[in-house]
Amino acid sequence: MQHSTSPNPFMWAKTAGPNSYRDTEELLAWAEVWAYQKLTHLQGTKIPRLHGAFQVKSPVIGDSQPHLALLMSYVGGVTILERCVELGSVSDNGDTRWCSLVRDLFKQVHEFHQLGLCNLDICEANVKAVTSPDGSDSLVFFDFATARPSMFANELEKEQHEVHRALVNDLAHLRGLLLTICGDVPGWDDGPRPLFKRRWEFLQWARKEHAGDAWLKEWGSEFDCWKVD
């Protein structure tokens, strides 16, 4: 017997308790809906288009609990890591085409912060590179289930909600993803120095070509330690 998975307009369902998986599922789903509403003007370009939140039945036999599902537009492309490697991020031949994508990565996360979101799940799987017919690349960001506000009425509220910690974590995840893009992946066993050299070359490129970027002005001094002699 096949169970229906047709979506129904979302209705609140009774949860098992404040610590239940069901409750956590609802919180994550609504956090993502909130984030997509905050980023309405970016839907269809920088993030997928959200078509709604629905209550659905599971196809798993014996699972009678309703589940939440978010319906989003399909986005093709490949991960940012795959595309950057194609563009030369793990080579030392002077190819800087990949730098533009990494610049877009840092630039967009900084914009998310300015738009009121932080605590983002920044990883390879959640950032896709989509290549248009003319050969240009654009990034699309996914998974905002962990997102939370980065702006509050006063500093006390920001401290209570640990905004600074979330912003620092986002920047740490950006740094980690950049190192991965520079070659810190299985199969690239050429030691740390080439990774650090490529990372420093990216920063030099960004400072030369895009010195006016807001992300570079705010975070740039924190990257001086990347210098490789």
C-alpha positions in Angstrom: 0.0 0.0 0.0 1.4 3.3 -1.0 1.1 6.2 1.4 0.3 9.7 0.2 3.0 12.2 0.2 0.9 15.0 -1.3 1.6 18.3 0.6 -1.2 19.9 2.6 -1.2 23.6 3.6 0.8 23.8 6.9 -1.2 23.3 10.1 0.3 23.2 13.6 0.5 19.6 14.8 0.7 18.6 18.5 4.3 17.9 19.5 5.6 15.2 21.9 7.4 17.8 24.1 9.8 20.6 24.1 12.8 18.3 23.8 11.3 15.9 21.2 12.6 15.5 17.7 9.2 16.5 16.4 9.6 19.9 18.1 13.1 20.3 16.8 11.9 19.6 13.3 9.3 22.3 13.6 11.8 24.8 15.0 14.3 24.2 12.2 11.6 24.4 9.5 10.3 27.7 10.8 13.8 29.1 11.2 14.3 28.4 7.5 11.0 29.9 6.5 11.9 33.0 8.6 15.3 33.3 6.8 13.7 33.0 3.4 11.2 35.7 4.2 14.1 38.0 5.4 15.8 37.3 2.1 12.8 37.6 -0.2 14.6 39.9 -2.7 17.4 37.3 -3.1 15.1 34.4 -3.9 15.6 33.0 -7.3 19.1 34.4 -7.5 21.3 34.0 -4.4 19.0 31.5 -2.8 16.4 29.1 -4.1 12.8 30.3 -4.4 10.6 29.2 -1.5 7.1 28.1 -2.6 5.8 27.3 0.9 5.8 25.1 4.0 3.7 22.0 4.0 2.6 19.3 6.3 3.1 15.9 4.7 2.7 12.2 5.5 5.8 10.0 5.6 6.0 7.1 3.1 7.6 5.0 5.8 5.2 2.3 7.1 4.4 2.8 10.7 5.3 6.5 10.8 1.9 8.2 11.3 3.4 11.5 12.5 3.0 14.5 10.2 6.2 16.0 9.0 7.1 19.5 7.7 8.4 20.0 4.2 9.6 23.1 2.5 9.0 23.3 -1.2 11.8 25.1 -3.0 12.8 25.7 -6.6 15.3 23.3 -8.1 18.9 24.5 -8.5 21.4 22.7 -10.7 25.1 23.3 -10.8 27.9 21.8 -8.7 29.4 22.5 -5.3 31.6 25.6 -5.0 34.5 23.2 -4.3 34.0 21.3 -7.5 33.8 24.5 -9.6 36.8 26.2 -7.9 38.9 23.1 -8.5 37.9 23.2 -12.2 39.0 26.8 -12.3 42.4 26.1 -10.8 42.2 26.5 -7.0 44.5 23.6 -6.3 47.1 24.5 -8.9 50.0 26.9 -8.7 50.0 28.1 -12.3 48.8 31.6 -11.5 45.2 30.9 -12.6 43.0 33.3 -10.5 39.6 32.5 -12.1 38.5 30.7 -8.9 39.2 33.8 -6.8 36.1 35.5 -8.2 33.9 32.7 -6.8 35.5 32.8 -3.4 35.2 36.6 -3.3 31.4 36.1 -4.0 31.3 33.6 -1.2 32.8 36.1 1.4 30.8 39.0 -0.1 27.4 37.2 0.2 27.9 35.9 3.7 28.8 39.4 4.8 25.6 40.7 3.1 23.6 38.0 4.9 25.0 39.5 8.2 24.0 43.0 7.1 20.5 41.8 6.3 20.0 40.5 9.8 21.0 36.8 9.6 23.9 34.9 11.3 24.7 31.4 12.5 24.7 30.1 9.0 25.6 26.5 8.0 28.5 27.5 5.7 30.0 24.3 4.1 30.8 22.9 0.7 27.4 21.1 0.3 25.4 24.3 1.0 26.9 26.5 -1.6 26.4 25.7 -5.3 28.1 27.2 -8.3 25.7 27.6 -11.3 27.3 28.3 -14.7 25.2 30.2 -17.2 25.2 29.7 -21.0 27.7 32.6 -21.4 30.2 30.8 -19.1 29.7 33.1 -16.1 29.3 31.6 -12.6 27.0 32.6 -9.8 26.6 31.2 -6.3 23.4 29.9 -4.7 23.2 29.3 -0.9 21.2 26.6 0.8 20.1 25.4 4.3 19.2 28.3 6.6 17.7 26.0 9.3 20.2 27.1 11.9 20.0 30.8 11.0 19.1 33.4 13.7 18.9 37.2 13.9 22.1 39.2 13.9 20.4 42.5 14.8 18.7 43.5 18.0 17.6 46.7 19.6 20.5 47.1 21.9 23.9 45.5 22.9 22.4 43.7 25.9 20.0 41.7 23.7 22.8 41.0 21.2 24.9 39.6 24.1 22.0 37.5 25.4 21.5 36.0 22.0 25.2 35.4 21.5 25.3 37.3 18.2 29.1 37.9 18.4 29.8 34.2 18.9 27.6 33.3 15.9 29.3 35.9 13.7 32.7 34.6 14.7 31.7 31.1 13.9 30.4 32.1 10.5 33.8 33.7 9.7 35.6 30.5 11.0 33.5 28.4 8.7 34.4 30.7 5.8 38.1 30.3 6.6 37.7 26.5 6.7 35.9 26.4 3.4 38.5 28.5 1.8 41.3 26.2 2.9 39.3 23.3 1.5 39.0 25.1 -1.8 42.7 25.7 -1.8 43.4 22.0 -1.6 42.7 20.7 1.9 40.8 17.7 0.6 41.4 14.0 0.4 43.8 13.1 -2.4 45.7 16.4 -2.3 48.5 15.5 0.0 51.1 18.2 -0.9 51.4 19.6 2.7 50.1 22.8 4.3 52.4 25.4 2.7 50.8 25.3 -0.8 47.4 25.7 0.8 48.5 28.7 2.8 50.2 30.2 -0.3 47.0 29.9 -2.4 45.0 31.4 0.4 47.3 34.3 0.7 47.3 34.8 -3.1 43.5 35.0 -3.0 43.6 37.7 -0.4 46.2 39.7 -2.3 44.1 39.4 -5.5 41.0 40.6 -3.6 42.8 43.6 -2.1 44.1 44.5 -5.6 41.0 44.0 -7.6 38.2 44.7 -5.1 39.7 46.9 -2.3 36.3 48.6 -1.8 34.4 45.5 -0.9 32.6 45.9 2.4 33.6 42.4 3.6 37.2 43.2 3.0 37.0 46.5 4.9 35.4 44.8 7.9 37.3 41.5 8.0 40.5 42.2 6.0 42.8 43.0 9.0 41.9 39.6 10.5 43.4 37.9 7.5 46.9 39.6 7.7 48.1 36.5 9.6 47.6 34.5 6.3 50.8 36.1 4.9 53.3 33.6 3.5 56.9 34.7 3.0 
